[in-house]
Amino acid sequence: MTKAFLASTLLAAATALVPTSAAFAQDEAGWEFDGVPSWSNPETGDSFTFRGRVFLDYGDVEFDTAGATTSWSDSEIRTARLGVTGSFSGVGYVAEFDWINESIAANDVYLTFEGTGFELKLGHMKTPNSIDEATSSRYITFMERGLGTDLFGLDRRVGALLVHEGEGFTISGGVFGGRPGDLSESLELDDSSAIAARFTRSVSTEAATLHFGASVRHLDYGDAGTRVRVRPQTHITDRVVSADFRPGRPLGEAETSLFWGLEAAMVRGPFHVEAEWMDLTVDGPAGDPDFNAQYISAGYFLTGETRSYSSGSGRFGRTRPATPLSEGGLGAVEIALRVDRADLDSVNEGVLTNWTLGVNWYLEDRVRVMANLVDGTVERAGAASTDISGAQLRLQWDF
């Protein structure tokens, strides 16, 4: 299944580089093709559009501890996702699934009901936390998000979310149950639950756009406990810092946790900067250990584009090259730098400091090549430090 999906995706990605003369306007039956087929009825507002993405990654990374080197060199289908989006009888819908390793995993699968001044989402979706997590992986600057989003398990859950979008601000909050596993085997959810909320505020002038935000999440782990762990911005490697709070482990079992985060960003012409501080306190183990993570990143478009930002949603969107390859141009070229830090020192599991240098080439609106150089260090009291270095490459296509 995955091989067939990959083959069809590569073919479609290749056609995406062909000049868009093949696109045509909506026909009498309501069908339109602009890279992918879509259908809409202007009288009823009903619509249907395919959506999906494929990320093909390659990485070569080394860990060095006291002269002993561990190497990873591998390629992978990082993401292979397919779904639909649209509306029916005034209700919006999204249904998108991951198809990796012959398994089927739910991603965004929810209904949206529009009310007066708010919208209600019901289904499987992300909890409202972090601008980096809220921004689609199609539009993030680096191949992996900031360390804290993975470290603290910011994820999708089945639940209900209320969203109010005002002029330059957003307020969202929801209640969530567990997470499904492989949908090809079972629809059963785990017994965890969460309450989460986020507030954002943006201010725009002729010179720049400023974004500020804060979010919180209270998570009940049920009977499973949790692990607080993260990779060094490299998906092909092992995790380098990890604290195990599952039942029967020496550190004790996690019952609940409280997460809070602060976020800020600025877009000024071709330059953009983004930063977050995240904190997680785990209740259950002795001393209720507390962990924190931070990152700050900056990027610059050498070809003059501006990173897209939506004040109505409080997140970043799609960057469109001013002169794509299909129009005889170079596309958009971006350079970026980020420093990340994840602190698990409260349980003597170390501090990871990570630097990432990124170069992004946006060939078309929906085709991008990403290259990341990673350099990091893990320091633990009473133990030799671990140095991390490596390079990664991604070919990305989405629709």
Rosetta blueprint (number, residue, H / E / L):
1 M L
2 T H
3 K H
4 A H
5 F H
6 L H
7 A H
8 S H
9 T H
10 L H
11 L H
12 A H
13 A H
14 A H
15 T H
16 A H
17 L L
18 V L
19 P L
20 T H
21 S H
22 A H
23 A L
24 F E
25 A L
26 Q L
27 D L
28 E L
29 A L
30 G L
31 W E
32 E E
33 F E
34 D L
35 G L
36 V L
37 P E
38 S E
39 W E
40 S E
41 N L
42 P L
43 E L
44 T L
45 G L
46 D L
47 S E
48 F E
49 T E
50 F E
51 R E
52 G E
53 R E
54 V E
55 F E
56 L E
57 D E
58 Y E
59 G E
60 D E
61 V E
62 E E
63 F E
64 D E
65 T E
66 A L
67 G L
68 A E
69 T E
70 T E
71 S E
72 W E
73 S E
74 D E
75 S E
76 E E
77 I E
78 R E
79 T E
80 A E
81 R E
82 L E
83 G E
84 V E
85 T E
86 G E
87 S E
88 F E
89 S L
90 G L
91 V E
92 G E
93 Y E
94 V E
95 A E
96 E E
97 F E
98 D E
99 W E
100 I E
101 N L
102 E L
103 S E
104 I E
105 A E
106 A E
107 N E
108 D E
109 V E
110 Y E
111 L E
112 T E
113 F E
114 E E
115 G L
116 T L
117 G L
118 F L
119 E E
120 L E
121 K E
122 L E
123 G E
124 H E
125 M E
126 K E
127 T L
128 P L
129 N L
130 S L
131 I H
132 D H
133 E H
134 A H
135 T L
136 S L
137 S L
138 R L
139 Y L
140 I L
141 T L
142 F L
143 M L
144 E L
145 R L
146 G L
147 L H
148 G H
149 T H
150 D H
151 L H
152 F L
153 G L
154 L L
155 D L
156 R E
157 R E
158 V E
159 G E
160 A E
161 L E
162 L E
163 V E
164 H E
165 E E
166 G L
167 E L
168 G L
169 F E
170 T E
171 I E
172 S E
173 G E
174 G E
175 V E
176 F E
177 G L
178 G L
179 R L
180 P E
181 G L
182 D L
183 L L
184 S L
185 E L
186 S L
187 L L
188 E L
189 L E
190 D L
191 D L
192 S L
193 S E
194 A E
195 I E
196 A E
197 A E
198 R E
199 F E
200 T E
201 R E
202 S E
203 V E
204 S E
205 T L
206 E L
207 A L
208 A L
209 T E
210 L E
211 H E
212 F E
213 G E
214 A E
215 S E
216 V E
217 R E
218 H E
219 L E
220 D E
221 Y L
222 G L
223 D L
224 A L
225 G L
226 T E
227 R E
228 V E
229 R E
230 V E
231 R L
232 P L
233 Q L
234 T L
235 H L
236 I L
237 T L
238 D L
239 R L
240 V L
241 V E
242 S E
243 A E
244 D E
245 F E
246 R L
247 P L
248 G L
249 R L
250 P L
251 L L
252 G L
253 E L
254 A L
255 E L
256 T E
257 S E
258 L E
259 F E
260 W E
261 G E
262 L E
263 E E
264 A E
265 A E
266 M E
267 V E
268 R E
269 G L
270 P L
271 F E
272 H E
273 V E
274 E E
275 A E
276 E E
277 W E
278 M E
279 D E
280 L E
281 T E
282 V E
283 D E
284 G L
285 P L
286 A L
287 G L
288 D L
289 P L
290 D E
291 F E
292 N E
293 A E
294 Q E
295 Y E
296 I E
297 S E
298 A E
299 G E
300 Y E
301 F E
302 L L
303 T L
304 G L
305 E L
306 T L
307 R L
308 S L
309 Y E
310 S E
311 S L
312 G L
313 S L
314 G L
315 R E
316 F E
317 G L
318 R L
319 T L
320 R L
321 P L
322 A L
323 T L
324 P L
325 L H
326 S H
327 E H
328 G L
329 G L
330 L L
331 G L
332 A E
333 V E
334 E E
335 I E
336 A E
337 L E
338 R E
339 V E
340 D E
341 R E
342 A E
343 D E
344 L L
345 D H
346 S H
347 V H
348 N L
349 E L
350 G L
351 V E
352 L E
353 T E
354 N E
355 W E
356 T E
357 L E
358 G E
359 V E
360 N E
361 W E
362 Y E
363 L E
364 E E
365 D L
366 R L
367 V E
368 R E
369 V E
370 M E
371 A E
372 N E
373 L E
374 V E
375 D E
376 G E
377 T E
378 V E
379 E E
380 R L
381 A L
382 G L
383 A L
384 A L
385 S L
386 T E
387 D E
388 I E
389 S E
390 G E
391 A E
392 Q E
393 L E
394 R E
395 L E
396 Q E
397 W E
398 D E
399 F L
